[in-house]
Amino acid sequence: MRLKKIKGAEDEIKKSQYYVNNPTEYKGKWKDIFNNNNPIHIEIGMGKGKFIIQMAKINKNINYIGIEMYDSVLVKATKHLEDEEYLENLKLLLFDANNINEIFDKEISRIYLNFSDPWPKTRHAKRRLTSENFLNKYDFIFKDKNEIFMKTDNNDLFEFSMESFEKHGYTLKNITRDLKDENNVLTEYESKFISKGIKINRLEAYK
């Protein structure tokens, strides 16, 4: 999918009180950013932020970091947050997750992967956020136990991910191929998919 470039998006993002510049400087020190020892959950590929903003509102005792590599997408989240009451437990990064182990060091309690790019071509498999390539990187950022919660509409990615998780030593729980949960916090994509009758796959992976 080709994203429409938004002129001045990065400059607008940097004005946001949620934006953290030079995140590599805070590796191992994110508790200082939040000024507490609460668990830190991250969403990789947060899009326009609907999910992580709502999670931060609901769970005040958890710190959330949203990571998005496209400024034309992240700027929409910062614009939305301008109309919200300030959330002390939320930070946003404009960052490429390929380098995620450069910004965290054994301090993350959970990763959310919501409707990640499926990279359907076999030659691009290592770019999938549930590939061995990324799972190896995640091992270095988890604080205690590894927890990854995943949602996707893509059945092939879901099958690939389950196999990848199990090969990497994860135990899979709460697997569903037709998510129906009144407590489920929706993403922008998810709302559209549900309105079209598209089924949502979800799992929890623990190690």
Secondary structure, 3 states (H helix, E strand, C coil): CCCCCCCCHHHHHHCCCCECCCHHHHCCCHHHHHCCCCCEEEEECCCCCHHHHHHHHHCCCCEEEEEECCHHHHHHHHHHHCCCCCCCCEEEEECCHHHHHHCCCCCECEEEEECCCCCCCHHHHHHCCCCHHHHHHHCCCECCCCEEEEEECCHHHHHHHHHHHHHCCCEEEEEECCCCCCCCCCCHHHHHHHHCCCCCEEEEEEC
